[in-house]
Amino acid sequence: MITVKYLALTVLVVGVTGCADGGTMSSIFGPKPVLEEGAPFGAIAFSVATQRWQIESDHPSRLAARNRALSGCQEKDCTVLLEFGRGECASLSLDAAKATTIPYVAASVNAGSAINSARQACSAGGGKDCKAAPPVCN
């Protein structure tokens, strides 16, 4: 199932002067984002050094999703572990017992499967107390 979100916005511009392009709406709100085929996109970024992570969703391009995940992770060693697309959910699992410090990620068409797959991968990788992040869906 695809959920479509609509935002109704009414703008009243009174007395706009001094805009370089004559006061057009694009000068106020910026250019429209270019939607990449298959949008929206999401990504998961992770830092091995600090165990920080960031999951992002609903971005118009793969690059936008990657960049937001990396900036949200806020560490120099953050890397993108997973990208996911339209109609997919993703989760990340880590071992709370620290038997392993490897992150495990999974994407699926539903939230429950994404969590279960990430936890199962963590357990299969030697995790003793695998905890999964809440799933994020596009």
C-alpha positions as CSV (number, residue, x, y, z in Angstrom):
1,M,0.0,0.0,0.0
2,I,1.3,3.5,-0.9
3,T,0.3,6.4,1.3
4,V,0.2,9.8,-0.3
5,K,0.6,12.8,1.8
6,Y,-0.8,16.1,0.8
7,L,0.0,19.5,2.2
8,A,-2.3,22.4,1.5
9,L,-0.5,25.7,1.7
10,T,-1.9,29.1,1.1
11,V,0.6,31.9,0.9
12,L,-0.2,35.6,1.0
13,V,2.8,37.8,-0.1
14,V,2.3,41.4,0.7
15,G,4.9,44.1,-0.2
16,V,7.8,41.9,-1.2
17,T,10.5,44.2,-2.6
18,G,14.2,43.9,-3.4
19,C,14.2,40.3,-4.6
20,A,16.9,39.7,-7.3
21,D,14.5,37.8,-9.5
22,G,11.5,40.1,-9.2
23,G,10.0,38.4,-6.1
24,T,9.0,35.0,-7.5
25,M,7.9,32.2,-5.3
26,S,11.1,30.2,-6.0
27,S,13.1,33.0,-4.5
28,I,11.1,32.7,-1.3
29,F,10.9,28.9,-1.0
30,G,13.8,27.7,-3.2
31,P,13.7,25.4,-6.2
32,K,11.4,22.4,-6.2
33,P,13.3,19.2,-5.4
34,V,13.9,16.9,-8.3
35,L,12.3,13.5,-7.6
36,E,14.5,10.6,-8.6
37,E,12.6,7.6,-10.2
38,G,11.4,5.3,-7.4
39,A,11.4,8.0,-4.7
40,P,11.1,8.2,-1.8
41,F,14.4,6.8,-0.5
42,G,15.9,6.1,2.9
43,A,19.3,5.2,4.3
44,I,20.9,3.9,7.5
45,A,24.4,5.3,8.5
46,F,26.5,3.9,11.4
47,S,29.7,4.8,13.2
48,V,31.9,1.9,14.3
49,A,33.9,4.0,16.7
50,T,31.0,5.4,18.7
51,Q,28.1,3.1,17.8
52,R,26.0,6.1,16.7
53,W,23.5,5.6,14.0
54,Q,20.9,7.5,12.0
55,I,18.0,6.2,10.0
56,E,16.4,8.5,7.4
57,S,13.3,8.1,5.1
58,D,11.1,9.9,2.7
59,H,13.8,11.7,0.7
60,P,13.4,12.6,-3.0
61,S,16.7,11.0,-4.1
62,R,19.2,8.4,-3.0
63,L,21.8,11.1,-2.5
64,A,19.6,13.1,-0.3
65,A,18.8,10.1,1.9
66,R,22.5,9.2,2.2
67,N,23.6,12.7,3.0
68,R,20.9,13.2,5.7
69,A,21.8,9.8,7.3
70,L,25.5,10.7,7.3
71,S,25.0,14.2,8.8
72,G,22.6,12.8,11.4
73,C,25.1,10.2,12.5
74,Q,27.4,13.0,13.3
75,E,30.7,11.1,13.3
76,K,33.6,11.2,10.9
77,D,33.7,7.5,10.4
78,C,29.9,7.1,9.7
79,T,29.2,5.0,6.6
80,V,26.0,4.2,4.9
81,L,25.1,0.5,5.6
82,L,21.7,0.3,3.8
83,E,19.6,2.2,1.3
84,F,15.9,1.4,0.9
85,G,13.2,2.6,-1.5
86,R,9.5,3.1,-2.1
87,G,7.3,0.8,0.0
88,E,10.2,-0.5,2.1
89,C,10.8,-0.4,5.9
90,A,14.2,-0.7,7.5
91,S,15.7,-1.3,10.9
92,L,19.1,-1.6,12.6
93,S,20.0,-4.1,15.3
94,L,22.9,-4.1,17.8
95,D,23.9,-6.5,20.6
96,A,23.2,-4.8,23.9
97,A,25.4,-7.4,25.7
98,K,28.3,-6.3,23.5
99,A,29.2,-9.9,22.5
100,T,29.5,-8.3,19.0
101,T,29.7,-4.7,18.0
102,I,28.7,-5.3,14.4
103,P,25.5,-3.5,13.3
104,Y,22.9,-5.6,11.4
105,V,20.4,-3.9,9.1
106,A,17.4,-5.2,7.2
107,A,14.8,-3.9,4.8
108,S,11.4,-5.4,4.1
109,V,8.0,-4.5,2.7
110,N,6.6,-4.3,6.3
111,A,7.9,-3.0,9.6
112,G,7.6,-6.2,11.5
113,S,9.7,-8.2,9.0
114,A,12.4,-5.5,9.0
115,I,12.8,-5.6,12.8
116,N,12.7,-9.4,12.9
117,S,15.2,-9.8,10.1
118,A,17.6,-7.3,11.7
119,R,17.4,-9.1,15.1
120,Q,17.8,-12.5,13.5
121,A,20.9,-11.4,11.6
122,C,22.3,-10.0,14.9
123,S,21.7,-13.3,16.7
124,A,23.1,-15.3,13.8
125,G,26.2,-13.1,14.0
126,G,26.9,-13.9,17.6
127,G,24.7,-11.3,19.4
128,K,23.5,-12.4,22.9
129,D,21.0,-9.6,23.5
130,C,20.0,-8.1,20.1
131,K,17.9,-4.9,20.2
132,A,16.4,-3.4,17.1
133,A,15.7,0.2,16.4
134,P,12.1,1.1,15.6
135,P,11.5,0.6,11.9
136,V,11.4,3.5,9.5
137,C,9.2,3.2,6.4
138,N,9.0,5.0,3.0
